[in-house]
Amino acid sequence: MRVLVVAGSSGGHIFPALGFLDSLKEKDKSIESLLVLPRKSLENGIEISGYKIRYISLSPIRLSLDLQNILSIVKFFQGSVESLFILLEFKPDLVIGFGSLATVPIVLCAYFLRIKTLIHEQNVIPGRANRFLAKFCNRIAVSFEETKEYLKDYKNHTVLTAHPIRRDLIRIDKSKALDFFGLKEDKFTLLVMGGSLASHKINIVFLKALSEKAFKSRLQLIHLCGRKDFDLLNSSYKDLGVNFRLLDFLKEMQYAYSASDLAICRAGATTISELIFFKVPAVIIPYPYAGGHQTANAKILEKKGCAVILEDKNLDSDKLQKMLQGLIESPQNLERMRLGYDSLKINKANELLSEALFSTYE
């Protein structure tokens, strides 16, 4: 059997695709797979090894008639031709798409070639690409039960599989995880991150919140800050005398989640699913654009009492500091937040998605 997997350029699309491919390899080593990504994904620094990869030409298309958008439309048609040739060359039995514009030409070409297709929606609110492709695919897999409300017209072939998690994301003993970062066991460990590309706003507001209050002496930090703010934060943390581990990017996220008592983060689908898997209480600051997808994702955790939401428009150092201090000084509240994760299970996501894919083929 040959399976083609296509995903967008961000970590939010690539990581679940890799999680699924890992599971597929474990399930049946005889399955031949191919991963298709937009060329832009080469810029994000995500290392991918062990899989055949092909790249297609795509740029974001906007609702405007300027030169840049015309070039993007031309690139889309170029990517469509490249997609067709990839399908004719690889001859997959099944195609699975993980969202974004990159999936559109591949899934459409597969539809016209009568190749069985499945799309996976990671967010609570389906993205535009998956909403468009829903009418052309054989099966739709979703991460959250709430997503089915947005896909009522396709309920007969929509299945809940949860969100695929990468094979290397396993729970680590906390003392070993802290040792990985050179951190201490007697301090409160705070994980700060802003998604696969980091968040300048979260970086700066958190730095200001930390520098304004004396509670920093109780903390130690794991901060995934991206490249642009690394030098600023590195020198600032040293001046503040805080115990920290600063990284522009971290592949071994299992250590960060296992070491942390609380996370400050955005609400991308991958982040939400990893928080669920590792049961990390969180202060979530949803990215305010992209159709409100992240707010809907964050509310899944808020409803279960696992996280508190701080809206991006209300984000300032004083509000963030007060919220953090309230949680740090209430270990019983943090424990209740962890217990709230018990009703949000994603442990079998890879297995369920594999089953959905194979049942599509039958």
DRENLUMLUM-149903 format. One line per 8 residues: number of its first residue (from 1); their letters; for each residue z, x, y of N, C-alpha, C, O. Coordinates in steps of 0.02 Angstrom, whole numbers. Each point is the difference from the previous one (the first is absolute). Layout:
N
NUM = A = Z X Y Z X Y Z X Y Z X Y | ...
END
This chain:
362
1 = MRVLVVAG = 0 42 -60 0 -42 60 0 43 62 33 52 3 | -70 -74 48 -3 36 64 26 -46 54 -20 -58 7 | 67 85 33 32 -38 54 -10 36 65 16 59 6 | -44 -93 44 -8 27 67 53 -30 45 8 -61 3 | 28 104 33 53 -21 46 -21 21 70 -18 58 11 | 21 -104 37 -18 14 69 57 -19 46 32 -51 -10 | -19 93 60 56 -11 46 -19 24 70 -49 36 9 | 89 -56 40 -10 22 69 27 70 11 19 34 -48
9 = SSGGHIFP = -19 -12 111 16 70 15 74 13 11 21 58 -1 | 20 -110 10 71 10 15 41 6 -65 -22 -20 -54 | 82 49 62 44 5 -57 18 -68 -29 11 -6 -61 | -8 -45 104 17 -67 -23 -50 -29 -49 17 -43 -40 | -79 68 42 -50 -21 -49 -7 51 -57 -8 -19 -58 | 12 83 75 -11 51 -51 57 5 -50 -12 6 -60 | 75 -10 83 56 9 -45 4 -54 -55 11 18 -58 | -21 -83 74 -1 -48 -56 -59 11 -47 6 -13 -60
17 = ALGFLDSL = -62 36 87 -57 14 -43 16 57 -48 -17 -2 -59 | 51 54 85 20 56 -43 52 -22 -51 -1 22 -58 | 47 -65 79 50 -27 -47 -33 -37 -57 20 8 -58 | -70 -48 74 -36 -36 -52 -38 47 -46 1 -8 -61 | -35 58 90 -38 48 -40 46 39 -47 -18 14 -57 | 78 5 82 48 34 -43 18 -43 -60 3 24 -57 | 10 -89 70 18 -46 -53 -57 -9 -49 11 -4 -61 | -71 0 86 -59 -9 -42 -9 60 -47 -17 -8 -58
25 = KEKDKSIE = 27 67 85 -6 61 -40 51 1 -56 -15 20 -57 | 77 -41 73 52 -2 -51 -14 -52 -54 15 10 -59 | -44 -65 80 -13 -56 -46 -55 17 -50 6 -17 -59 | -59 50 81 -56 15 -44 -38 60 28 -37 -6 49 | 46 64 -80 -32 61 24 -76 -1 -7 -35 40 31 | 9 -86 -72 -73 -3 -9 -36 -35 58 -61 4 5 | 99 -38 38 -30 -34 57 -24 51 51 37 45 20 | -99 -51 1 -28 44 50 5 -34 68 -21 -57 8
33 = SLLVLPRK = 49 92 41 10 -31 65 -34 40 55 -13 60 -6 | -2 -94 61 -28 31 60 34 -32 61 4 -61 5 | 19 104 40 31 -23 62 -50 9 57 -27 54 10 | 15 -107 28 -46 2 57 40 -11 64 38 -49 6 | -46 94 42 36 -3 64 -48 12 58 -52 31 -9 | 69 -56 68 -40 17 59 10 73 18 54 28 -12 | -104 3 41 5 72 18 58 14 48 28 55 0 | -10 -105 39 55 8 48 65 17 -35 45 29 31
41 = SLENGIEI = -38 -48 -94 62 13 -37 14 75 -8 56 20 -12 | -108 22 20 9 72 -5 43 27 57 27 56 -5 | -19 -95 59 38 22 58 75 -13 -5 39 26 40 | -17 -66 -90 69 -22 0 48 47 -36 61 -12 2 | -86 64 -33 43 50 -32 30 -21 -66 42 37 -27 | -62 -94 0 26 -22 -65 -36 38 -56 -61 -3 -6 | 99 39 -34 -28 39 -55 -12 -45 -61 45 -36 -22 | -105 39 -4 -17 -39 -60 -28 48 -52 -49 35 13
49 = SGYKIRYI = 79 -34 -71 -25 44 -53 0 -38 -66 39 -47 -10 | -83 68 -34 -1 -30 -67 -48 -59 -7 -5 -29 -54 | -31 12 107 -46 -57 -3 -67 18 32 -4 38 48 | -49 -66 -76 -66 6 30 -1 -42 64 22 -57 0 | -49 86 54 -1 -35 64 -71 4 29 -32 52 -2 | 10 -108 30 -61 -2 40 17 -28 68 46 -41 7 | -84 61 44 14 -22 68 -60 -38 28 -58 16 -15 | 73 -67 55 -53 -39 33 9 2 76 55 12 25
57 = SLSPIRLS = -110 -25 11 0 3 73 20 -68 29 -35 -49 -11 | 90 47 48 22 -62 31 38 16 64 35 51 4 | -42 -94 46 41 3 61 22 -71 16 -34 -48 -18 | 92 40 51 24 -67 18 -51 -37 43 -29 29 46 | 18 -93 -60 -46 -42 38 40 -47 44 44 -36 -24 | -59 36 89 34 -44 48 -47 -54 24 -61 3 -10 | 90 -54 42 -41 -55 26 -23 16 71 22 -31 48 | -66 81 -43 -28 20 65 -69 29 -10 -19 18 -56
65 = LDLQNILS = -19 -14 110 -68 25 -4 -8 65 39 -44 6 43 | 87 42 -57 -8 65 31 -32 48 -49 -9 -16 -59 | -8 75 82 -36 49 -41 40 20 -61 -27 6 -55 | 93 4 64 42 21 -55 1 -52 -55 -1 17 -60 | 3 -81 79 2 -52 -51 -68 -7 -35 -2 -15 -60 | -51 25 96 -67 -2 -31 -5 55 -52 -27 -10 -55 | 53 70 72 0 55 -48 43 -16 -61 -16 19 -56 | 71 -55 68 44 -20 -55 -36 -48 -47 8 4 -61
73 = IVKFFQGS = -47 -50 89 -37 -48 -41 -53 37 -41 -11 -15 -59 | -22 64 90 -49 40 -36 34 38 -58 -27 3 -55 | 86 24 69 38 35 -52 20 -47 -57 1 21 -58 | 14 -83 75 18 -48 -51 -58 -12 -48 9 -2 -61 | -69 -4 89 -59 -9 -43 -13 63 -41 -21 -4 -58 | 33 62 88 -6 63 -37 50 1 -58 -17 19 -56 | 79 -39 71 51 -2 -52 -17 -50 -55 17 11 -58 | -51 -66 76 -20 -50 -49 -52 29 -48 2 -13 -60
81 = VESLFILL = -50 50 87 -50 32 -42 33 52 -46 -15 4 -59 | 61 35 87 36 50 -41 40 -35 -55 4 25 -56 | 26 -82 73 39 -38 -49 -44 -24 -58 19 4 -58 | -77 -28 76 -47 -24 -52 -19 56 -47 0 -9 -61 | -16 68 88 -19 56 -42 59 24 -44 -11 20 -57 | 72 -22 84 59 19 -40 8 -48 -59 13 22 -56 | -22 -86 69 7 -50 -54 -55 9 -53 14 -3 -60 | -75 15 82 -56 9 -47 8 64 -40 -20 3 -58
89 = EFKPDLVI = 50 47 88 10 64 -34 59 -2 -48 -5 23 -57 | 62 -50 80 61 0 -41 0 -56 -52 29 8 -54 | -62 -63 69 -5 -58 -45 68 -24 -24 14 0 -60 | 29 -21 107 67 -22 -20 -1 -67 -36 -44 -42 12 | 92 32 -56 10 -66 -32 41 -45 46 -7 -61 -2 | 51 92 43 44 -37 44 6 37 67 -2 61 2 | 9 -100 52 11 28 66 64 -31 28 7 -61 -2 | 38 102 29 60 -26 31 6 29 71 -4 60 10
97 = GFGSLATV = 13 -105 39 5 21 70 70 -9 26 33 -50 -15 | -10 99 55 67 -2 28 0 -11 75 43 26 36 | -91 -64 -11 1 -20 69 -33 48 48 -15 57 -18 | 3 -81 79 -33 33 56 -75 -7 -4 -28 -22 -50 | -5 40 105 -73 -7 5 -36 38 -55 -54 -21 -21 | 83 76 -2 -33 41 -51 -13 -38 -65 -47 17 -36 | 87 -68 22 -10 -37 -62 -58 -49 4 -27 -20 -52 | 8 0 112 -49 -53 8 -68 17 -31 -24 -39 -41
105 = PIVLCAYF = -8 96 59 -66 13 -30 2 10 -75 -45 -21 -35 | 98 54 10 5 11 -72 7 -65 -38 -36 -13 -48 | 83 -30 70 13 -63 -35 -60 -47 5 -18 -34 -48 | -14 32 107 -59 -43 8 -58 23 -45 -32 -40 -33 | 20 106 32 -53 26 -43 16 -14 -74 -44 -18 -39 | 108 25 21 20 -14 -69 -11 -74 -17 -22 -17 -55 | 36 -26 103 -11 -72 -10 -74 -15 -15 -16 -37 -46 | -29 66 86 -71 -12 -10 -27 33 -63 -51 -22 -27
113 = LRIKTLIH = 85 74 4 -20 33 -63 35 -31 -60 -8 24 -56 | 46 -79 68 36 -36 -53 51 44 -36 10 -7 -61 | 22 50 98 56 40 -26 65 -36 16 9 -24 56 | 35 19 -104 64 -36 11 42 37 52 4 61 0 | 27 -100 46 37 30 55 70 -32 7 10 -58 -15 | 36 99 39 67 -22 16 19 33 66 -15 58 11 | 49 -95 33 26 30 62 76 -7 0 27 -48 -26 | 6 98 55 72 -2 5 20 -2 73 -23 41 40
121 = EQNVIPGR = 67 -89 -22 25 -7 68 72 24 2 44 -27 -33 | -31 80 72 66 30 3 47 -37 48 60 -2 -11 | -87 -27 65 41 -32 51 12 -74 -14 -34 -30 -41 | 85 2 75 13 -71 -7 -59 -40 27 -24 -46 -33 | 0 64 93 -58 -34 30 -63 39 -20 -5 59 18 | -42 -89 -53 -60 37 -21 -39 27 59 -6 -33 52 | -22 93 -61 -41 30 51 -69 -33 4 -19 -37 -45 | -17 51 98 -66 -32 9 -48 17 -55 -39 -43 -22
129 = ANRFLAKF = 40 105 -2 -47 20 -53 13 -40 -64 -47 -25 -30 | 110 20 11 16 -37 -62 -12 -75 7 -20 -33 -47 | 33 7 107 -14 -72 10 -75 -13 -8 -20 -50 -29 | -20 95 55 -73 -8 -6 -22 8 -73 -42 -38 -24 | 71 87 -11 -22 15 -68 27 -49 -52 -24 -1 -56 | 73 -39 74 32 -45 -48 -51 -45 -35 7 -14 -59 | -58 -7 96 -50 -46 -29 -50 35 -46 -38 -32 -35 | 39 99 36 -49 38 -39 30 33 -62 -37 28 -40
137 = CNRIAVSF = 103 -29 33 31 38 -55 23 -47 -55 9 -60 10 | 2 89 -69 21 -39 -58 75 -13 -2 22 -50 -28 | 17 95 58 73 -7 -2 30 31 63 -25 50 26 | 79 -81 -1 36 26 57 72 14 -22 34 -44 -25 | -11 106 34 69 18 -15 38 7 66 -26 29 48 | 87 -55 -46 40 3 61 68 32 -13 26 -3 -56 | 2 32 108 65 34 -6 59 -47 8 54 12 -27 | -65 -67 64 55 -46 15 -20 -72 -13 -58 -19 11
145 = EETKEYLK = 104 -20 -36 -12 -71 -15 -24 -37 62 -43 -44 -4 | 70 63 62 -17 -34 63 -74 6 17 -26 -42 37 | -7 93 -62 -71 11 16 -44 -56 -27 -53 -14 28 | 75 -17 -82 -41 -54 -30 -12 -57 49 -50 -36 -5 | 96 26 52 -8 -53 50 -61 11 44 -30 -47 25 | 11 110 -17 -58 17 42 -65 -1 -40 -54 8 28 | 59 -17 -93 -59 2 -44 -4 -62 -43 -19 2 -59 | 36 -59 89 3 -63 -38 -67 -19 -32 -1 -29 -54
153 = DYKNHTVL = -53 46 87 -66 -17 -26 -17 39 -63 -48 -17 -36 | 87 69 22 -16 43 -58 59 4 -48 8 49 -37 | 35 -101 37 62 3 -39 -12 7 -75 42 27 -36 | -98 -52 13 -14 3 -73 -12 71 -25 7 13 -60 | -27 32 105 -9 69 -23 40 50 41 -20 58 9 | 77 -81 17 47 44 34 61 11 -44 28 -47 -27 | -7 110 21 55 17 -45 49 46 37 -21 45 36 | 85 -56 -46 53 42 30 11 61 -44 20 -7 -58
161 = TAHPIRRD = -32 66 85 11 62 -38 50 47 33 20 50 -30 | 0 -65 92 40 45 41 -42 60 21 -62 -1 -8 | 93 53 33 -34 56 32 5 62 -45 55 20 -18 | -112 10 0 3 59 -44 37 58 33 -9 13 60 | 50 20 -98 39 58 23 -26 62 -35 -15 -1 -59 | 10 56 97 -23 62 -30 45 24 -57 61 -11 2 | -90 42 -51 35 21 -60 57 49 16 51 0 -34 | -60 42 85 51 51 15 59 -28 41 48 35 13
169 = LIRIDKSK = -52 -99 7 55 -30 37 52 -26 -49 -2 -58 -21 | 49 101 3 54 -18 -45 66 13 34 5 43 44 | 46 -80 -64 66 10 31 30 67 -21 -1 19 -58 | 27 16 107 30 66 -10 75 -6 13 22 -38 43 | 18 75 -81 72 3 13 10 20 74 -32 47 23 | 77 -82 12 7 11 72 18 72 17 -26 28 48 | 71 1 -86 20 69 15 -58 48 -7 -6 47 39 | -37 -58 -89 -59 43 -9 -50 -12 56 -33 47 24
177 = ALDFFGLK = 27 -110 -3 -46 -16 55 23 33 65 -41 27 38 | 106 -29 -24 26 32 60 -9 75 -3 -16 32 50 | 26 -4 -109 -9 72 -9 -73 21 13 -12 55 25 | -34 -98 -42 -72 12 11 -13 14 74 -42 41 17 | 79 -76 27 -8 8 73 50 48 30 -2 14 60 | 48 12 -101 52 43 27 51 -37 42 26 27 48 | -13 -90 -66 46 -42 38 67 -6 -37 5 17 -59 | 46 -44 94 67 -4 -26 15 -69 -30 -33 -49 17
185 = EDKFTLLV = 82 47 -62 18 -63 -32 51 -40 39 11 -59 -14 | 21 89 63 54 -34 36 -22 -30 67 42 -18 41 | -108 14 -30 -25 -28 63 -46 -60 -15 -29 -5 -54 | 23 -38 104 -44 -58 -6 -72 23 11 -16 31 50 | -26 -46 -99 -69 25 2 -48 -54 24 -4 -54 -30 | -30 68 85 -45 -48 31 -72 24 -8 -17 57 18 | -25 -100 -44 -71 15 -9 -39 -34 57 4 -61 9 | -42 101 30 -39 -26 56 -73 13 -14 -20 57 -13
193 = MGGSLASH = -21 -109 15 -71 9 -13 -40 -56 33 28 -53 16 | -92 65 -5 -41 -49 34 -65 -15 -35 -51 -13 32 | 51 16 -99 -62 -11 -37 -36 65 -13 24 53 19 | -82 -57 -52 -35 60 -21 -24 43 59 -11 60 -8 | 2 -91 67 -22 37 59 57 11 50 -10 27 54 | 71 -49 -73 60 7 42 -7 -44 63 -53 -29 13 | 107 25 25 1 -42 61 31 40 57 59 18 -2 | -99 -4 53 25 36 59 56 -39 34 50 30 22
201 = KINIVFLK = -57 -95 -17 50 -41 34 67 3 -36 52 10 32 | -53 -18 -98 63 4 -38 30 69 7 61 7 8 | -102 45 -12 25 69 6 38 10 66 56 26 -1 | -86 -46 55 29 13 67 61 -43 13 51 24 26 | -55 -88 -45 57 -45 12 59 21 -43 57 -1 23 | -70 20 -85 55 23 -43 32 63 27 61 7 0 | -102 40 22 26 62 29 46 -14 59 54 30 6 | -74 -76 37 40 -18 58 65 -34 -22 53 13 28
209 = ALSEKAFK = -57 -57 -78 60 -34 -25 49 50 -29 61 -7 9 | -87 57 -42 43 50 -31 34 45 52 58 19 -8 | -95 -4 60 26 47 50 50 -34 47 40 34 32 | -41 -100 -29 43 -36 47 70 -10 -27 47 -8 39 | -37 7 -104 63 -21 -29 30 54 -45 -35 40 -31 | 102 -41 28 36 50 -40 -2 -13 -75 19 43 -39 | -43 -103 19 1 -17 -71 -47 45 -41 2 -2 -62 | -42 42 96 -46 45 -36 36 50 -45 -28 25 -48
217 = SRLQLIHL = 92 -11 64 38 49 -40 12 -25 -71 14 40 -45 | -19 -105 35 11 -29 -67 -64 -1 -42 2 -15 -60 | -59 31 92 -65 -10 -32 -31 65 -23 15 54 25 | -60 -61 -74 -50 51 -15 -65 -37 -10 -2 -57 -23 | -52 90 41 -65 -35 6 -53 28 -47 -4 61 -12 | -36 -106 -15 -65 17 -29 -50 -37 44 -3 -61 -1 | -37 98 38 -44 -31 49 -72 21 -14 -18 59 4 | -25 -109 -21 -71 11 -10 -35 -18 65 -10 -59 14
225 = CGRKDFDL = -8 109 25 -17 -12 70 -74 6 16 -20 -15 57 | -22 35 -104 -70 14 16 -7 68 34 49 33 14 | -111 -13 -1 -13 67 27 12 5 75 25 51 24 | -42 -103 14 0 6 73 70 10 29 7 36 49 | 43 -67 -79 67 4 28 44 52 -34 59 6 17 | -86 31 -64 42 44 -40 36 52 42 61 7 -6 | -96 29 49 32 54 39 52 -28 48 54 30 7 | -68 -86 25 48 -31 46 64 -19 -36 55 16 22
233 = LNSSYKDL = -62 -50 -79 59 -23 -37 38 59 -30 62 0 -1 | -98 49 -23 33 58 -31 46 35 50 57 16 -16 | -82 -3 76 41 34 51 56 -45 25 55 24 14 | -69 -89 -8 51 -47 25 57 -8 -49 58 -1 21 | -73 -4 -85 53 -8 -50 43 63 -3 61 -4 -9 | -92 62 16 39 62 1 47 2 59 57 21 -6 | -81 -44 64 43 -1 60 58 -49 -8 54 11 26 | -67 -66 -62 52 -51 -10 51 21 -53 54 -30 -5
241 = GVNFRLLD = -72 79 -35 46 24 -52 7 -47 -58 51 0 -34 | -101 -42 22 2 -48 -55 -28 33 -63 -45 42 3 | 72 -62 -61 -26 25 -64 -63 -40 -17 3 -61 -7 | -59 95 -1 -63 -38 -9 -48 37 -45 4 61 -10 | -50 -101 -17 -59 27 -36 -60 -35 29 -10 -60 -11 | -30 96 48 -57 -28 36 -65 18 -36 -11 59 -17 | -31 -109 5 -64 11 -36 -55 -40 35 11 -57 21 | -70 86 -17 -55 -39 28 -27 -50 -51 -26 -52 18
249 = FLKEMQYA = 33 69 -83 -22 -45 -54 37 21 -63 16 59 -9 | -2 -106 -34 35 15 -63 -33 -37 -58 -5 -61 0 | -19 99 -47 -29 -30 -60 54 -24 -48 -7 -52 -32 | 62 91 26 53 -16 -49 49 -50 30 59 15 9 | -84 -76 6 41 -50 32 58 -23 -44 49 -28 26 | -53 39 -91 55 -21 -43 66 34 19 53 -29 -8 | -57 91 32 60 36 21 28 -30 65 61 -6 8 | -105 -12 38 23 -28 64 35 -67 -11 54 -12 28
257 = YSASDLAI = -84 -32 -67 30 -65 -12 66 6 -39 48 -35 15 | -48 80 -64 60 7 -43 58 30 38 58 -12 -17 | -72 52 69 53 33 39 28 -44 55 54 15 26 | -89 -68 -7 15 -35 62 48 -59 -8 -2 -36 -50 | 45 28 100 45 -57 4 -30 -57 40 17 -59 -10 | -63 76 55 -31 -50 44 -67 28 24 -6 60 11 | -43 -104 -2 -66 21 24 -16 -35 65 18 -58 11 | -52 94 34 -32 -30 59 -75 8 -11 -24 55 -10
265 = CRAGATTI = -13 -111 12 -70 6 -21 -42 -58 28 27 -49 27 | -92 56 -35 -48 -54 11 1 -45 -63 42 8 -44 | -89 -55 41 1 -49 -54 -68 -5 -35 -23 -55 -16 | -9 113 6 -61 0 -41 17 -23 -70 57 7 -23 | -106 -34 -12 12 -28 -67 27 52 -48 44 -15 -41 | -70 76 45 24 53 -45 73 17 15 39 9 -46 | -22 -3 110 69 14 19 47 -55 -26 52 15 -28 | -71 -78 38 42 -56 -22 11 3 -76 56 -9 -24
273 = SELIFFKV = -109 22 -13 5 2 -73 43 59 -23 37 -6 -49 | -42 62 83 41 58 -18 73 -11 18 45 22 -37 | -32 -55 93 69 -18 17 30 -45 -54 58 8 -20 | -98 -56 -5 23 -45 -52 16 39 -64 52 -10 -31 | -97 55 13 9 39 -62 62 43 3 38 4 -49 | -25 29 106 57 45 6 62 -34 30 53 30 4 | -59 -94 15 56 -39 26 34 34 60 61 9 1 | -101 9 48 26 33 59 7 -50 57 -50 -29 22
281 = PAVIIPYP = 111 17 4 8 -43 59 -41 28 58 -9 61 5 | -15 -105 38 -47 24 51 7 -37 66 16 -59 3 | -29 97 51 -14 -28 66 -76 4 7 -28 55 3 | -4 -112 -1 -73 -2 -1 -27 -17 69 21 -49 31 | -67 90 -7 -33 -11 65 -74 -12 -15 -39 48 -1 | 19 -110 -9 -70 -13 -20 -50 23 52 11 -7 60 | -66 36 -84 -55 16 45 -25 -65 31 -15 -47 -37 | 10 43 104 -11 -65 32 -71 -26 -1 -13 -56 22
289 = YAGGHQTA = -34 96 -47 -70 -21 2 -25 -18 -70 41 -18 -43 | -105 21 31 -29 -15 -66 18 -70 -25 14 -10 -59 | -15 -38 105 8 -70 -19 69 -19 -23 9 -51 -34 | 41 90 51 69 -17 -18 15 10 -74 49 -27 -25 | -91 65 -10 10 10 -72 69 30 -15 34 -21 -46 | -15 71 86 62 35 -15 62 -43 12 49 6 -36 | -52 -50 85 56 -45 12 10 -46 -60 57 -11 -22 | -111 -15 -5 4 -43 -59 28 39 -60 40 -26 -38
297 = NAKILEKK = -61 90 31 26 41 -54 76 10 8 38 -6 -48 | -17 22 109 70 15 14 44 -61 -14 57 7 -22 | -82 -66 36 39 -61 -9 17 -13 -74 49 -34 -15 | -89 61 -30 16 -5 -71 68 32 -14 41 -28 -36 | -29 86 65 63 35 -9 56 -31 41 57 -3 -22 | -74 -19 82 51 -31 43 29 -62 -32 60 -12 2 | -103 -29 -33 22 -62 -32 49 14 -57 45 -41 -13 | -53 97 -20 43 17 -56 62 39 23 43 18 -40
305 = GCAVILED = -39 -5 105 58 37 27 -3 74 -12 51 34 8 | -109 -7 -25 -8 71 -16 -14 42 62 8 61 -2 | -28 -93 56 -21 37 60 13 -41 62 7 -61 -3 | -4 95 59 2 -33 66 -63 20 37 -24 56 -6 | -2 -103 45 -62 12 37 14 12 73 38 -38 32 | -67 90 -4 1 14 71 -72 0 24 -38 45 -19 | 19 -94 60 -69 -4 22 -19 58 44 40 25 40 | -102 -2 -48 -25 57 37 7 -10 75 16 48 36
313 = KNLDSDKL = -28 -108 -12 3 -13 73 72 5 26 10 11 59 | 38 -19 -104 71 5 20 31 68 -16 60 10 10 | -101 35 -36 26 64 -22 18 45 60 -44 20 39 | 108 -4 -33 22 51 47 58 37 -31 28 -22 -50 | -9 77 80 50 44 -31 68 -34 -5 36 11 -49 | -18 -52 98 65 -32 -1 6 -51 -56 49 0 -38 | -100 -43 31 0 -51 -54 0 34 -68 37 -20 -45 | -79 71 37 -4 34 -64 66 34 -17 23 -4 -57
321 = QKMLQGLI = 7 37 106 64 34 -13 55 -49 -21 37 14 -47 | -32 -70 83 52 -50 -17 -11 -29 -69 48 -10 -38 | -111 -3 21 -15 -28 -66 18 49 -55 30 -18 -50 | -48 82 60 15 51 -50 75 11 -7 26 4 -56 | 8 -1 111 72 12 -2 36 -57 -36 46 12 -39 | -68 -74 52 30 -57 -33 -8 3 -76 45 -18 -37 | -103 41 14 -12 5 -72 37 59 -31 28 -6 -54 | -29 63 88 32 60 -26 76 -11 -8 30 26 -47
329 = ESPQNLER = -1 -65 93 72 -12 -2 19 -59 -44 59 -18 -4 | -109 -12 -31 14 -57 -44 -28 12 -70 -51 -30 -18 | 82 73 -21 -25 14 -67 -6 -61 -44 -43 -4 -44 | 87 -47 56 -3 -61 -39 -64 -39 15 -29 -31 -45 | 5 34 108 -63 -33 16 -59 35 -31 -47 -32 -24 | 49 98 23 -53 38 -32 -3 -15 -75 -55 -5 -28 | 113 -3 -3 1 -15 -72 -30 -70 -12 -35 -10 -49 | 50 -38 92 -30 -67 -6 -76 3 8 -37 -35 -34
337 = MRLGYDSL = 15 78 79 -73 8 9 -32 27 -63 -54 -22 -20 | 86 71 -11 -27 28 -63 -2 -54 -55 -49 -4 -37 | 101 -36 32 3 -52 -51 -54 -53 11 -23 -31 -48 | 2 22 111 -52 -49 14 -66 17 -33 -42 -44 -10 | 31 108 -6 -62 21 -31 -6 -23 -73 -55 1 -29 | 111 -21 -1 -1 -17 -71 -48 -57 -17 -25 -4 -56 | 11 -40 105 -46 -56 -13 -72 18 17 -44 -43 -6 | 31 104 27 -68 22 17 -21 55 -48 12 59 13
345 = KINKANEL = -42 -78 -67 -16 48 -52 -74 18 2 -43 -44 3 | 28 109 -6 -69 22 -1 -11 52 -55 -52 34 -2 | 100 -28 -44 -3 53 -50 -61 -4 -45 -24 52 -24 | -3 -112 12 -56 -8 -46 -66 -9 36 -48 -25 -29 | 45 45 92 -61 -13 40 -62 32 -31 -52 -33 -5 | 57 97 -14 -58 34 -29 -23 -34 -64 -59 -8 -12 | 107 -10 -30 -16 -33 -64 -32 -68 12 -50 -17 -33 | 77 -22 79 -27 -66 14 -70 4 30 -43 -41 -16
353 = LSEALFST = 32 91 59 -67 8 30 -51 21 -53 -57 -23 1 | 77 66 -47 -44 19 -55 -18 -61 -42 -58 -9 -19 | 108 -32 5 -13 -61 -40 -49 -46 36 -45 -28 -31 | 54 21 98 -45 -42 39 -71 28 -2 -48 -38 -4 | 42 104 8 -67 31 -2 -33 -12 -67 -59 -19 -2 | 95 31 -53 -31 -7 -66 -16 -73 -16 -50 -14 -33 | 92 -33 57 -15 -70 -12 -62 -22 40 -35 -46 -20 | 22 80 76 -61 -13 39 -62 20 -40 -52 -33 3
361 = YE = 59 87 -41 -57 27 -38 -16 -44 -61 -58 -4 -21 | 109 -28 -7 -10 -38 -63 -45 -59 10 -13 -37 -48
END
